[in-house]
């Protein structure tokens, strides 16, 4: 089912729609067939051109695709909350976020784009680029102030479990969705840096390892 807010693109094989950004501006979301990461861009209030998020791969989502998306969605309503999936030549759209599936299909969970966009905006610097420094600093601050994290460190909890707990706590707060699953949190981390997901939280992970080592002494 294709609603009026979603358009087909010709520059690439994909679909696009406009979304109201948490900061108040307009944004373009593109889903390309075969790509796990959506293309996200804000629309410049001065030039009207797309400004892709720094972690949007340019080879997958060229500027021309965003330009076409802006032209095709001009005057269309913003798409409301709900998931969009592109399967072959068909577009399916759900009125609410799809629940995580079980079995092998769970690995193919599609992150709700407006929630992912909130995370991207939260941790972008003044130039609009995703800042791993901001993300790591925020997570380290949370970890130091959390009694739960202190208990996890004291009991020798695995570093990856502590990371997932902290990232999940922050992302659920940022998105306003307390039902965000650990699988969705992990997927967001992957999308923030498809080249090396572990590199996204390198500074935070090092801090946790130091804390765990100190707790053993």
TISERO-243187 format. One line per field, with one value per residue: residue number from 0; x, y, z of N, C-alpha, C, O in turn. Coordinates in steps of 0.2 Angstrom, whole numbers, plus 5000, padded with zeros to 4 digits. Example, Ala and Ser with C-alpha at 12.3 -4.5 7.8 and 13.67 -1.06 7.14 Angstrom:
# residues 2
i <- (0/1)
n_c1 <- (5066/5064)
n_c2 <- (4972/4989)
n_c3 <- (5039/5035)
ca_c1 <- (5062/5068)
ca_c2 <- (4978/4995)
ca_c3 <- (5039/5036)
c_c1 <- (5066/5064)
c_c2 <- (4984/5000)
c_c3 <- (5039/5039)
o_c1 <- (5071/5067)
o_c2 <- (4983/5006)
o_c3 <- (5042/5040)
This chain:
# residues 217
i <- (0/1/2/3/4/5/6/7/8/9/10/11/12/13/14/15/16/17/18/19/20/21/22/23/24/25/26/27/28/29/30/31/32/33/34/35/36/37/38/39/40/41/42/43/44/45/46/47/48/49/50/51/52/53/54/55/56/57/58/59/60/61/62/63/64/65/66/67/68/69/70/71/72/73/74/75/76/77/78/79/80/81/82/83/84/85/86/87/88/89/90/91/92/93/94/95/96/97/98/99/100/101/102/103/104/105/106/107/108/109/110/111/112/113/114/115/116/117/118/119/120/121/122/123/124/125/126/127/128/129/130/131/132/133/134/135/136/137/138/139/140/141/142/143/144/145/146/147/148/149/150/151/152/153/154/155/156/157/158/159/160/161/162/163/164/165/166/167/168/169/170/171/172/173/174/175/176/177/178/179/180/181/182/183/184/185/186/187/188/189/190/191/192/193/194/195/196/197/198/199/200/201/202/203/204/205/206/207/208/209/210/211/212/213/214/215/216)
n_c1 <- (5004/5004/5005/4999/5010/5021/5033/5039/5056/5066/5079/5087/5083/5071/5061/5054/5050/5044/5048/5044/5057/5064/5069/5062/5063/5062/5064/5071/5068/5075/5072/5081/5081/5088/5097/5102/5103/5094/5093/5096/5092/5092/5082/5088/5084/5087/5093/5085/5090/5095/5103/5113/5114/5129/5132/5126/5128/5136/5138/5127/5116/5115/5117/5108/5097/5091/5088/5078/5069/5065/5059/5048/5041/5036/5024/5017/5010/5018/5025/5018/5021/5027/5032/5041/5044/5054/5051/5056/5047/5037/5030/5027/5018/5016/5005/5009/5025/5033/5032/5046/5052/5053/5066/5076/5072/5073/5085/5084/5077/5069/5073/5063/5062/5059/5063/5076/5081/5079/5089/5100/5100/5101/5114/5122/5133/5136/5137/5130/5134/5136/5142/5153/5160/5151/5141/5148/5153/5140/5136/5146/5144/5131/5134/5143/5134/5124/5117/5114/5123/5135/5133/5133/5146/5152/5149/5155/5149/5148/5157/5150/5137/5135/5137/5126/5115/5117/5117/5104/5096/5099/5095/5081/5077/5080/5072/5060/5053/5050/5048/5058/5067/5081/5087/5084/5090/5104/5104/5103/5115/5123/5119/5123/5137/5142/5153/5162/5154/5158/5167/5160/5157/5170/5177/5169/5168/5181/5182/5173/5180/5191/5185/5180/5192/5197/5188/5191/5202)
n_c2 <- (4994/5011/5026/5043/5051/5045/5042/5036/5034/5038/5040/5032/5015/5016/5022/5037/5050/5064/5071/5078/5086/5082/5094/5104/5107/5102/5086/5073/5056/5042/5026/5013/4999/4984/4990/4991/5002/5018/5032/5048/5065/5083/5097/5112/5128/5139/5137/5127/5114/5097/5091/5079/5067/5065/5051/5045/5035/5041/5035/5026/5033/5045/5063/5067/5059/5063/5076/5074/5068/5078/5087/5078/5076/5089/5099/5088/5079/5077/5062/5051/5043/5027/5011/5009/4998/4992/4981/4972/4978/4983/4993/4993/4999/5002/5006/5008/5005/4990/4975/4966/4952/4934/4921/4918/4929/4940/4946/4954/4965/4981/4997/5010/5024/5037/5037/5033/5044/5054/5050/5052/5066/5070/5068/5075/5087/5106/5108/5099/5086/5069/5066/5056/5059/5067/5057/5047/5055/5058/5045/5040/5050/5046/5033/5035/5041/5032/5020/5008/5004/5005/4994/4984/4984/4982/4968/4962/4961/4958/4968/4971/4969/4979/4990/4989/4990/5004/5011/5007/5013/5027/5029/5025/5035/5047/5044/5043/5032/5019/5006/5002/4989/4978/4973/4982/4993/4989/4988/5002/5007/5000/5006/5019/5018/5010/5004/5001/4996/4994/5004/5015/5017/5017/5025/5025/5011/5009/5016/5009/4996/5000/5004/4991/4984/4991/4988/4975/4975)
n_c3 <- (5000/4995/5002/5001/5007/5004/4991/4975/4969/4955/4952/4960/4965/4976/4989/4996/5009/5018/5034/5050/5059/5075/5079/5074/5060/5043/5036/5025/5022/5015/5009/5002/4991/4996/5005/5022/5030/5032/5022/5028/5028/5032/5027/5020/5027/5020/5007/5003/4999/5001/5016/5020/5033/5042/5044/5033/5020/5005/4993/4993/4994/4984/4981/4971/4973/4985/4981/4971/4979/4987/4978/4973/4985/4988/4995/5000/5014/5030/5034/5046/5062/5061/5052/5037/5024/5010/4998/4985/4972/4979/4992/5009/5022/5039/5052/5065/5074/5070/5078/5086/5078/5079/5080/5065/5058/5067/5066/5056/5059/5057/5060/5067/5058/5063/5076/5075/5069/5079/5088/5080/5078/5091/5095/5086/5080/5080/5066/5061/5059/5065/5081/5088/5100/5107/5110/5117/5128/5134/5137/5146/5156/5161/5165/5176/5185/5188/5198/5196/5186/5193/5202/5192/5188/5200/5202/5192/5179/5161/5149/5137/5140/5150/5141/5133/5141/5146/5133/5129/5139/5137/5123/5124/5132/5124/5112/5117/5119/5129/5126/5117/5110/5115/5104/5094/5099/5098/5084/5080/5085/5076/5064/5066/5063/5051/5046/5057/5070/5083/5085/5087/5101/5106/5116/5127/5130/5133/5145/5153/5154/5161/5173/5177/5179/5189/5199/5202/5209)
ca_c1 <- (5000/5007/5000/5001/5016/5027/5034/5044/5061/5069/5087/5089/5077/5069/5055/5056/5045/5046/5046/5046/5062/5063/5072/5057/5064/5060/5069/5069/5070/5075/5074/5084/5081/5095/5101/5099/5102/5090/5096/5093/5094/5088/5082/5091/5079/5090/5094/5080/5093/5096/5110/5113/5117/5136/5133/5122/5133/5135/5137/5121/5111/5118/5113/5103/5091/5088/5085/5072/5064/5063/5054/5042/5037/5034/5017/5014/5010/5023/5023/5017/5025/5025/5037/5041/5048/5054/5052/5056/5044/5032/5031/5022/5018/5012/5003/5013/5031/5032/5035/5052/5050/5057/5070/5081/5070/5074/5091/5082/5073/5070/5072/5058/5066/5059/5066/5083/5082/5080/5096/5105/5099/5103/5121/5125/5136/5133/5138/5125/5137/5135/5148/5154/5162/5145/5138/5152/5153/5134/5135/5150/5141/5126/5137/5145/5129/5119/5118/5113/5129/5140/5132/5135/5153/5155/5147/5159/5145/5152/5157/5145/5130/5134/5136/5119/5111/5118/5115/5097/5093/5099/5091/5074/5075/5080/5067/5053/5050/5052/5048/5063/5070/5089/5089/5083/5096/5110/5104/5104/5122/5126/5118/5127/5143/5141/5160/5164/5150/5161/5171/5155/5158/5176/5179/5165/5170/5188/5180/5170/5185/5195/5181/5179/5198/5198/5184/5194/5208)
ca_c2 <- (5000/5017/5032/5049/5054/5041/5043/5032/5038/5035/5041/5025/5011/5017/5027/5043/5054/5070/5070/5083/5084/5084/5101/5108/5108/5097/5081/5068/5049/5037/5018/5010/4992/4981/4994/4991/5009/5023/5039/5054/5072/5089/5102/5118/5133/5145/5135/5122/5108/5092/5091/5072/5066/5063/5044/5043/5033/5045/5030/5022/5039/5051/5070/5068/5055/5068/5082/5071/5066/5085/5089/5074/5077/5096/5100/5082/5079/5074/5055/5051/5038/5020/5008/5008/4993/4991/4974/4972/4984/4985/4997/4992/5004/5000/5012/5008/5001/4983/4972/4962/4945/4929/4916/4921/4936/4945/4949/4959/4971/4988/5002/5015/5030/5044/5036/5033/5051/5058/5048/5056/5073/5071/5067/5079/5094/5112/5107/5094/5079/5065/5067/5051/5062/5069/5051/5044/5059/5057/5038/5040/5053/5042/5027/5037/5043/5026/5015/5001/5003/5003/4987/4979/4984/4978/4961/4959/4960/4958/4975/4972/4969/4986/4995/4988/4993/5011/5013/5006/5018/5033/5029/5025/5042/5051/5043/5043/5025/5015/4999/5000/4983/4978/4972/4989/4998/4987/4990/5009/5007/4998/5011/5025/5017/5003/5002/4998/4997/4994/5010/5021/5018/5016/5029/5023/5005/5009/5018/5003/4991/5003/5003/4984/4982/4994/4985/4969/4976)
ca_c3 <- (5000/4995/5004/4998/5009/5002/4984/4972/4966/4949/4952/4963/4966/4982/4991/5001/5012/5022/5041/5054/5063/5082/5081/5071/5053/5038/5034/5020/5023/5009/5009/4996/4991/4998/5010/5029/5033/5028/5020/5031/5027/5034/5022/5022/5027/5016/5000/5001/4997/5006/5020/5022/5040/5041/5043/5028/5015/4999/4987/4993/4994/4981/4982/4966/4975/4989/4977/4968/4984/4989/4973/4973/4991/4989/4996/5003/5021/5033/5036/5054/5065/5058/5049/5030/5021/5003/4996/4978/4969/4983/4998/5014/5028/5045/5056/5071/5074/5069/5084/5084/5076/5083/5075/5061/5055/5072/5064/5050/5062/5054/5065/5065/5056/5066/5082/5073/5067/5085/5090/5076/5080/5098/5095/5081/5083/5077/5059/5058/5059/5070/5085/5093/5106/5111/5112/5122/5134/5137/5140/5152/5162/5163/5168/5182/5189/5188/5204/5192/5182/5198/5204/5187/5188/5206/5201/5186/5173/5155/5147/5132/5144/5153/5136/5130/5146/5145/5127/5129/5143/5134/5117/5126/5134/5118/5107/5121/5118/5134/5124/5112/5112/5115/5097/5090/5101/5094/5077/5080/5085/5069/5059/5067/5060/5048/5045/5063/5075/5090/5085/5089/5108/5109/5122/5132/5131/5137/5152/5157/5155/5166/5179/5179/5181/5196/5204/5204/5214)
c_c1 <- (5004/5003/5003/5007/5022/5027/5040/5049/5063/5076/5090/5082/5075/5063/5058/5049/5048/5044/5048/5051/5061/5065/5067/5058/5061/5065/5066/5072/5069/5076/5076/5084/5088/5099/5098/5098/5098/5094/5092/5096/5089/5087/5084/5085/5081/5090/5088/5083/5094/5103/5110/5116/5124/5137/5129/5127/5131/5134/5131/5115/5114/5113/5107/5096/5088/5085/5079/5067/5061/5057/5048/5038/5035/5027/5014/5014/5016/5021/5023/5021/5023/5031/5036/5046/5048/5056/5051/5053/5038/5034/5025/5023/5014/5011/5006/5020/5030/5036/5041/5049/5055/5061/5074/5079/5071/5080/5089/5077/5074/5068/5068/5062/5065/5063/5074/5085/5083/5087/5101/5105/5102/5111/5125/5128/5133/5133/5133/5128/5137/5142/5148/5156/5156/5142/5141/5152/5146/5133/5140/5147/5136/5129/5139/5140/5124/5121/5118/5120/5135/5139/5134/5142/5156/5154/5151/5155/5149/5151/5151/5138/5129/5133/5129/5114/5111/5115/5107/5094/5093/5095/5083/5072/5075/5074/5060/5049/5053/5052/5053/5067/5078/5091/5089/5089/5102/5110/5105/5112/5126/5125/5122/5134/5144/5148/5163/5160/5153/5165/5166/5156/5165/5178/5175/5167/5177/5186/5177/5175/5189/5191/5181/5186/5199/5194/5187/5200/5206)
c_c2 <- (5006/5023/5038/5053/5051/5041/5038/5036/5034/5036/5034/5021/5011/5021/5032/5046/5059/5068/5076/5082/5086/5091/5106/5109/5102/5092/5076/5061/5045/5030/5016/5002/4989/4984/4993/4998/5014/5029/5044/5060/5077/5093/5109/5124/5139/5143/5130/5115/5104/5092/5084/5072/5063/5055/5041/5041/5037/5040/5027/5027/5045/5058/5070/5064/5060/5074/5080/5070/5073/5087/5085/5075/5084/5096/5094/5083/5075/5067/5054/5044/5031/5018/5008/5003/4993/4984/4973/4978/4986/4988/4995/4997/5002/5006/5013/5004/4994/4980/4967/4955/4940/4925/4921/4928/4941/4949/4955/4964/4977/4993/5008/5021/5036/5043/5036/5041/5056/5056/5052/5063/5075/5072/5070/5085/5100/5112/5102/5087/5075/5065/5061/5053/5064/5063/5048/5048/5058/5050/5038/5044/5049/5036/5029/5039/5038/5021/5008/4999/5001/4996/4982/4979/4980/4971/4958/4958/4961/4965/4976/4972/4976/4991/4995/4991/5001/5014/5013/5012/5025/5034/5029/5032/5047/5050/5043/5037/5020/5007/4997/4994/4983/4977/4978/4993/4996/4988/4997/5010/5005/5003/5017/5024/5010/5000/4998/4999/4998/5001/5016/5022/5016/5019/5026/5016/5004/5011/5013/4998/4994/5002/4996/4982/4985/4991/4978/4969/4977)
c_c3 <- (5000/4997/5001/5000/5007/4994/4982/4969/4960/4948/4955/4964/4974/4983/4996/5004/5016/5029/5045/5059/5070/5083/5078/5063/5049/5036/5029/5022/5017/5011/5003/4996/4992/5003/5017/5032/5029/5027/5024/5030/5029/5027/5024/5022/5022/5009/4998/4999/5003/5009/5023/5029/5038/5041/5038/5022/5008/4993/4987/4992/4991/4982/4977/4969/4980/4986/4974/4973/4987/4984/4973/4979/4993/4990/4999/5010/5024/5035/5044/5056/5062/5054/5041/5028/5014/5001/4989/4975/4973/4990/5003/5019/5033/5049/5062/5070/5074/5076/5082/5083/5080/5077/5071/5058/5060/5070/5059/5053/5059/5059/5063/5064/5060/5073/5081/5072/5074/5088/5087/5077/5087/5099/5089/5083/5079/5069/5056/5058/5065/5074/5089/5100/5110/5114/5117/5128/5138/5141/5146/5158/5165/5168/5175/5187/5191/5194/5201/5189/5187/5201/5199/5187/5194/5205/5195/5180/5166/5152/5141/5135/5147/5147/5133/5135/5146/5139/5126/5133/5140/5127/5119/5128/5128/5113/5111/5120/5123/5131/5118/5115/5112/5108/5093/5093/5098/5087/5076/5080/5079/5064/5059/5064/5057/5046/5051/5069/5082/5091/5088/5096/5110/5115/5128/5135/5135/5144/5156/5158/5161/5173/5181/5181/5188/5201/5206/5209/5221)
o_c1 <- (5009/4998/5008/5010/5027/5022/5044/5048/5063/5079/5095/5077/5078/5060/5063/5044/5054/5039/5053/5051/5057/5062/5068/5053/5057/5071/5060/5078/5064/5081/5072/5086/5093/5104/5092/5094/5100/5099/5086/5102/5083/5091/5081/5082/5077/5087/5087/5080/5094/5108/5107/5121/5125/5141/5128/5130/5126/5130/5128/5110/5116/5107/5102/5091/5081/5079/5074/5061/5055/5052/5042/5032/5031/5023/5008/5019/5019/5015/5028/5024/5017/5035/5030/5052/5042/5061/5045/5055/5034/5039/5019/5029/5008/5014/5007/5020/5026/5041/5041/5046/5060/5060/5077/5083/5071/5081/5093/5074/5080/5063/5068/5066/5070/5065/5078/5091/5087/5090/5106/5111/5105/5113/5130/5125/5128/5129/5132/5124/5137/5147/5144/5155/5156/5139/5139/5152/5146/5130/5138/5148/5135/5126/5138/5141/5119/5127/5121/5122/5139/5144/5137/5145/5160/5157/5150/5156/5154/5146/5148/5134/5124/5129/5126/5109/5106/5111/5104/5088/5088/5091/5079/5066/5070/5071/5055/5043/5058/5055/5053/5069/5081/5096/5093/5091/5106/5115/5109/5114/5131/5130/5123/5137/5145/5149/5166/5161/5151/5166/5169/5156/5165/5181/5178/5167/5177/5190/5179/5175/5191/5194/5181/5186/5202/5196/5185/5202/5211)
o_c2 <- (5007/5024/5038/5057/5053/5040/5036/5041/5028/5032/5032/5024/5007/5023/5031/5046/5059/5065/5079/5077/5091/5095/5112/5112/5098/5094/5076/5061/5045/5029/5016/4999/4991/4981/4994/4998/5015/5030/5045/5061/5076/5092/5112/5124/5143/5146/5129/5110/5105/5094/5083/5076/5060/5053/5035/5046/5036/5042/5025/5026/5049/5057/5073/5067/5060/5076/5083/5072/5073/5090/5088/5074/5085/5094/5094/5086/5071/5066/5057/5040/5030/5022/5007/5003/4994/4982/4973/4984/4991/4987/4995/4998/5000/5011/5019/5000/4991/4982/4964/4952/4942/4926/4926/4933/4947/4955/4959/4968/4979/4993/5010/5024/5039/5048/5039/5043/5060/5061/5055/5066/5080/5076/5068/5088/5099/5115/5101/5082/5078/5064/5060/5050/5063/5062/5046/5045/5058/5050/5034/5041/5049/5035/5025/5038/5038/5018/5004/4993/4997/4993/4977/4973/4976/4967/4952/4953/4965/4968/4981/4976/4979/4995/5000/4994/5004/5019/5017/5014/5029/5039/5032/5034/5051/5055/5044/5037/5017/5003/4992/4994/4987/4979/4979/4997/5000/4990/4999/5014/5008/5004/5021/5029/5005/4994/4993/5004/5002/5003/5021/5028/5014/5015/5026/5014/5000/5009/5012/4995/4990/5000/4995/4978/4981/4990/4976/4964/4978)
o_c3 <- (5004/4993/4998/4997/5008/4991/4985/4966/4959/4945/4953/4964/4978/4978/4999/5001/5018/5031/5043/5062/5071/5088/5079/5060/5052/5036/5027/5024/5014/5015/4998/5001/4989/5005/5018/5036/5023/5031/5023/5029/5029/5023/5028/5017/5020/5004/4992/4997/5009/5006/5028/5030/5033/5037/5037/5019/5005/4988/4981/4988/4995/4984/4979/4967/4980/4988/4974/4972/4988/4986/4972/4979/4998/4985/5001/5013/5021/5036/5047/5052/5061/5051/5039/5030/5011/5003/4987/4977/4971/4993/5001/5021/5032/5049/5065/5066/5078/5078/5076/5087/5082/5071/5073/5057/5058/5072/5058/5049/5058/5062/5057/5068/5061/5076/5085/5074/5074/5091/5090/5078/5088/5103/5087/5088/5075/5066/5050/5055/5071/5071/5094/5105/5116/5120/5123/5134/5144/5146/5151/5163/5171/5173/5180/5193/5195/5193/5203/5189/5186/5202/5200/5186/5193/5209/5194/5176/5166/5153/5141/5132/5147/5148/5132/5133/5146/5139/5124/5131/5140/5127/5115/5127/5128/5111/5107/5121/5121/5135/5115/5120/5108/5105/5089/5088/5096/5084/5071/5076/5077/5060/5055/5062/5061/5046/5050/5072/5086/5096/5090/5098/5116/5120/5133/5140/5139/5148/5162/5164/5165/5178/5187/5186/5192/5207/5212/5212/5225)
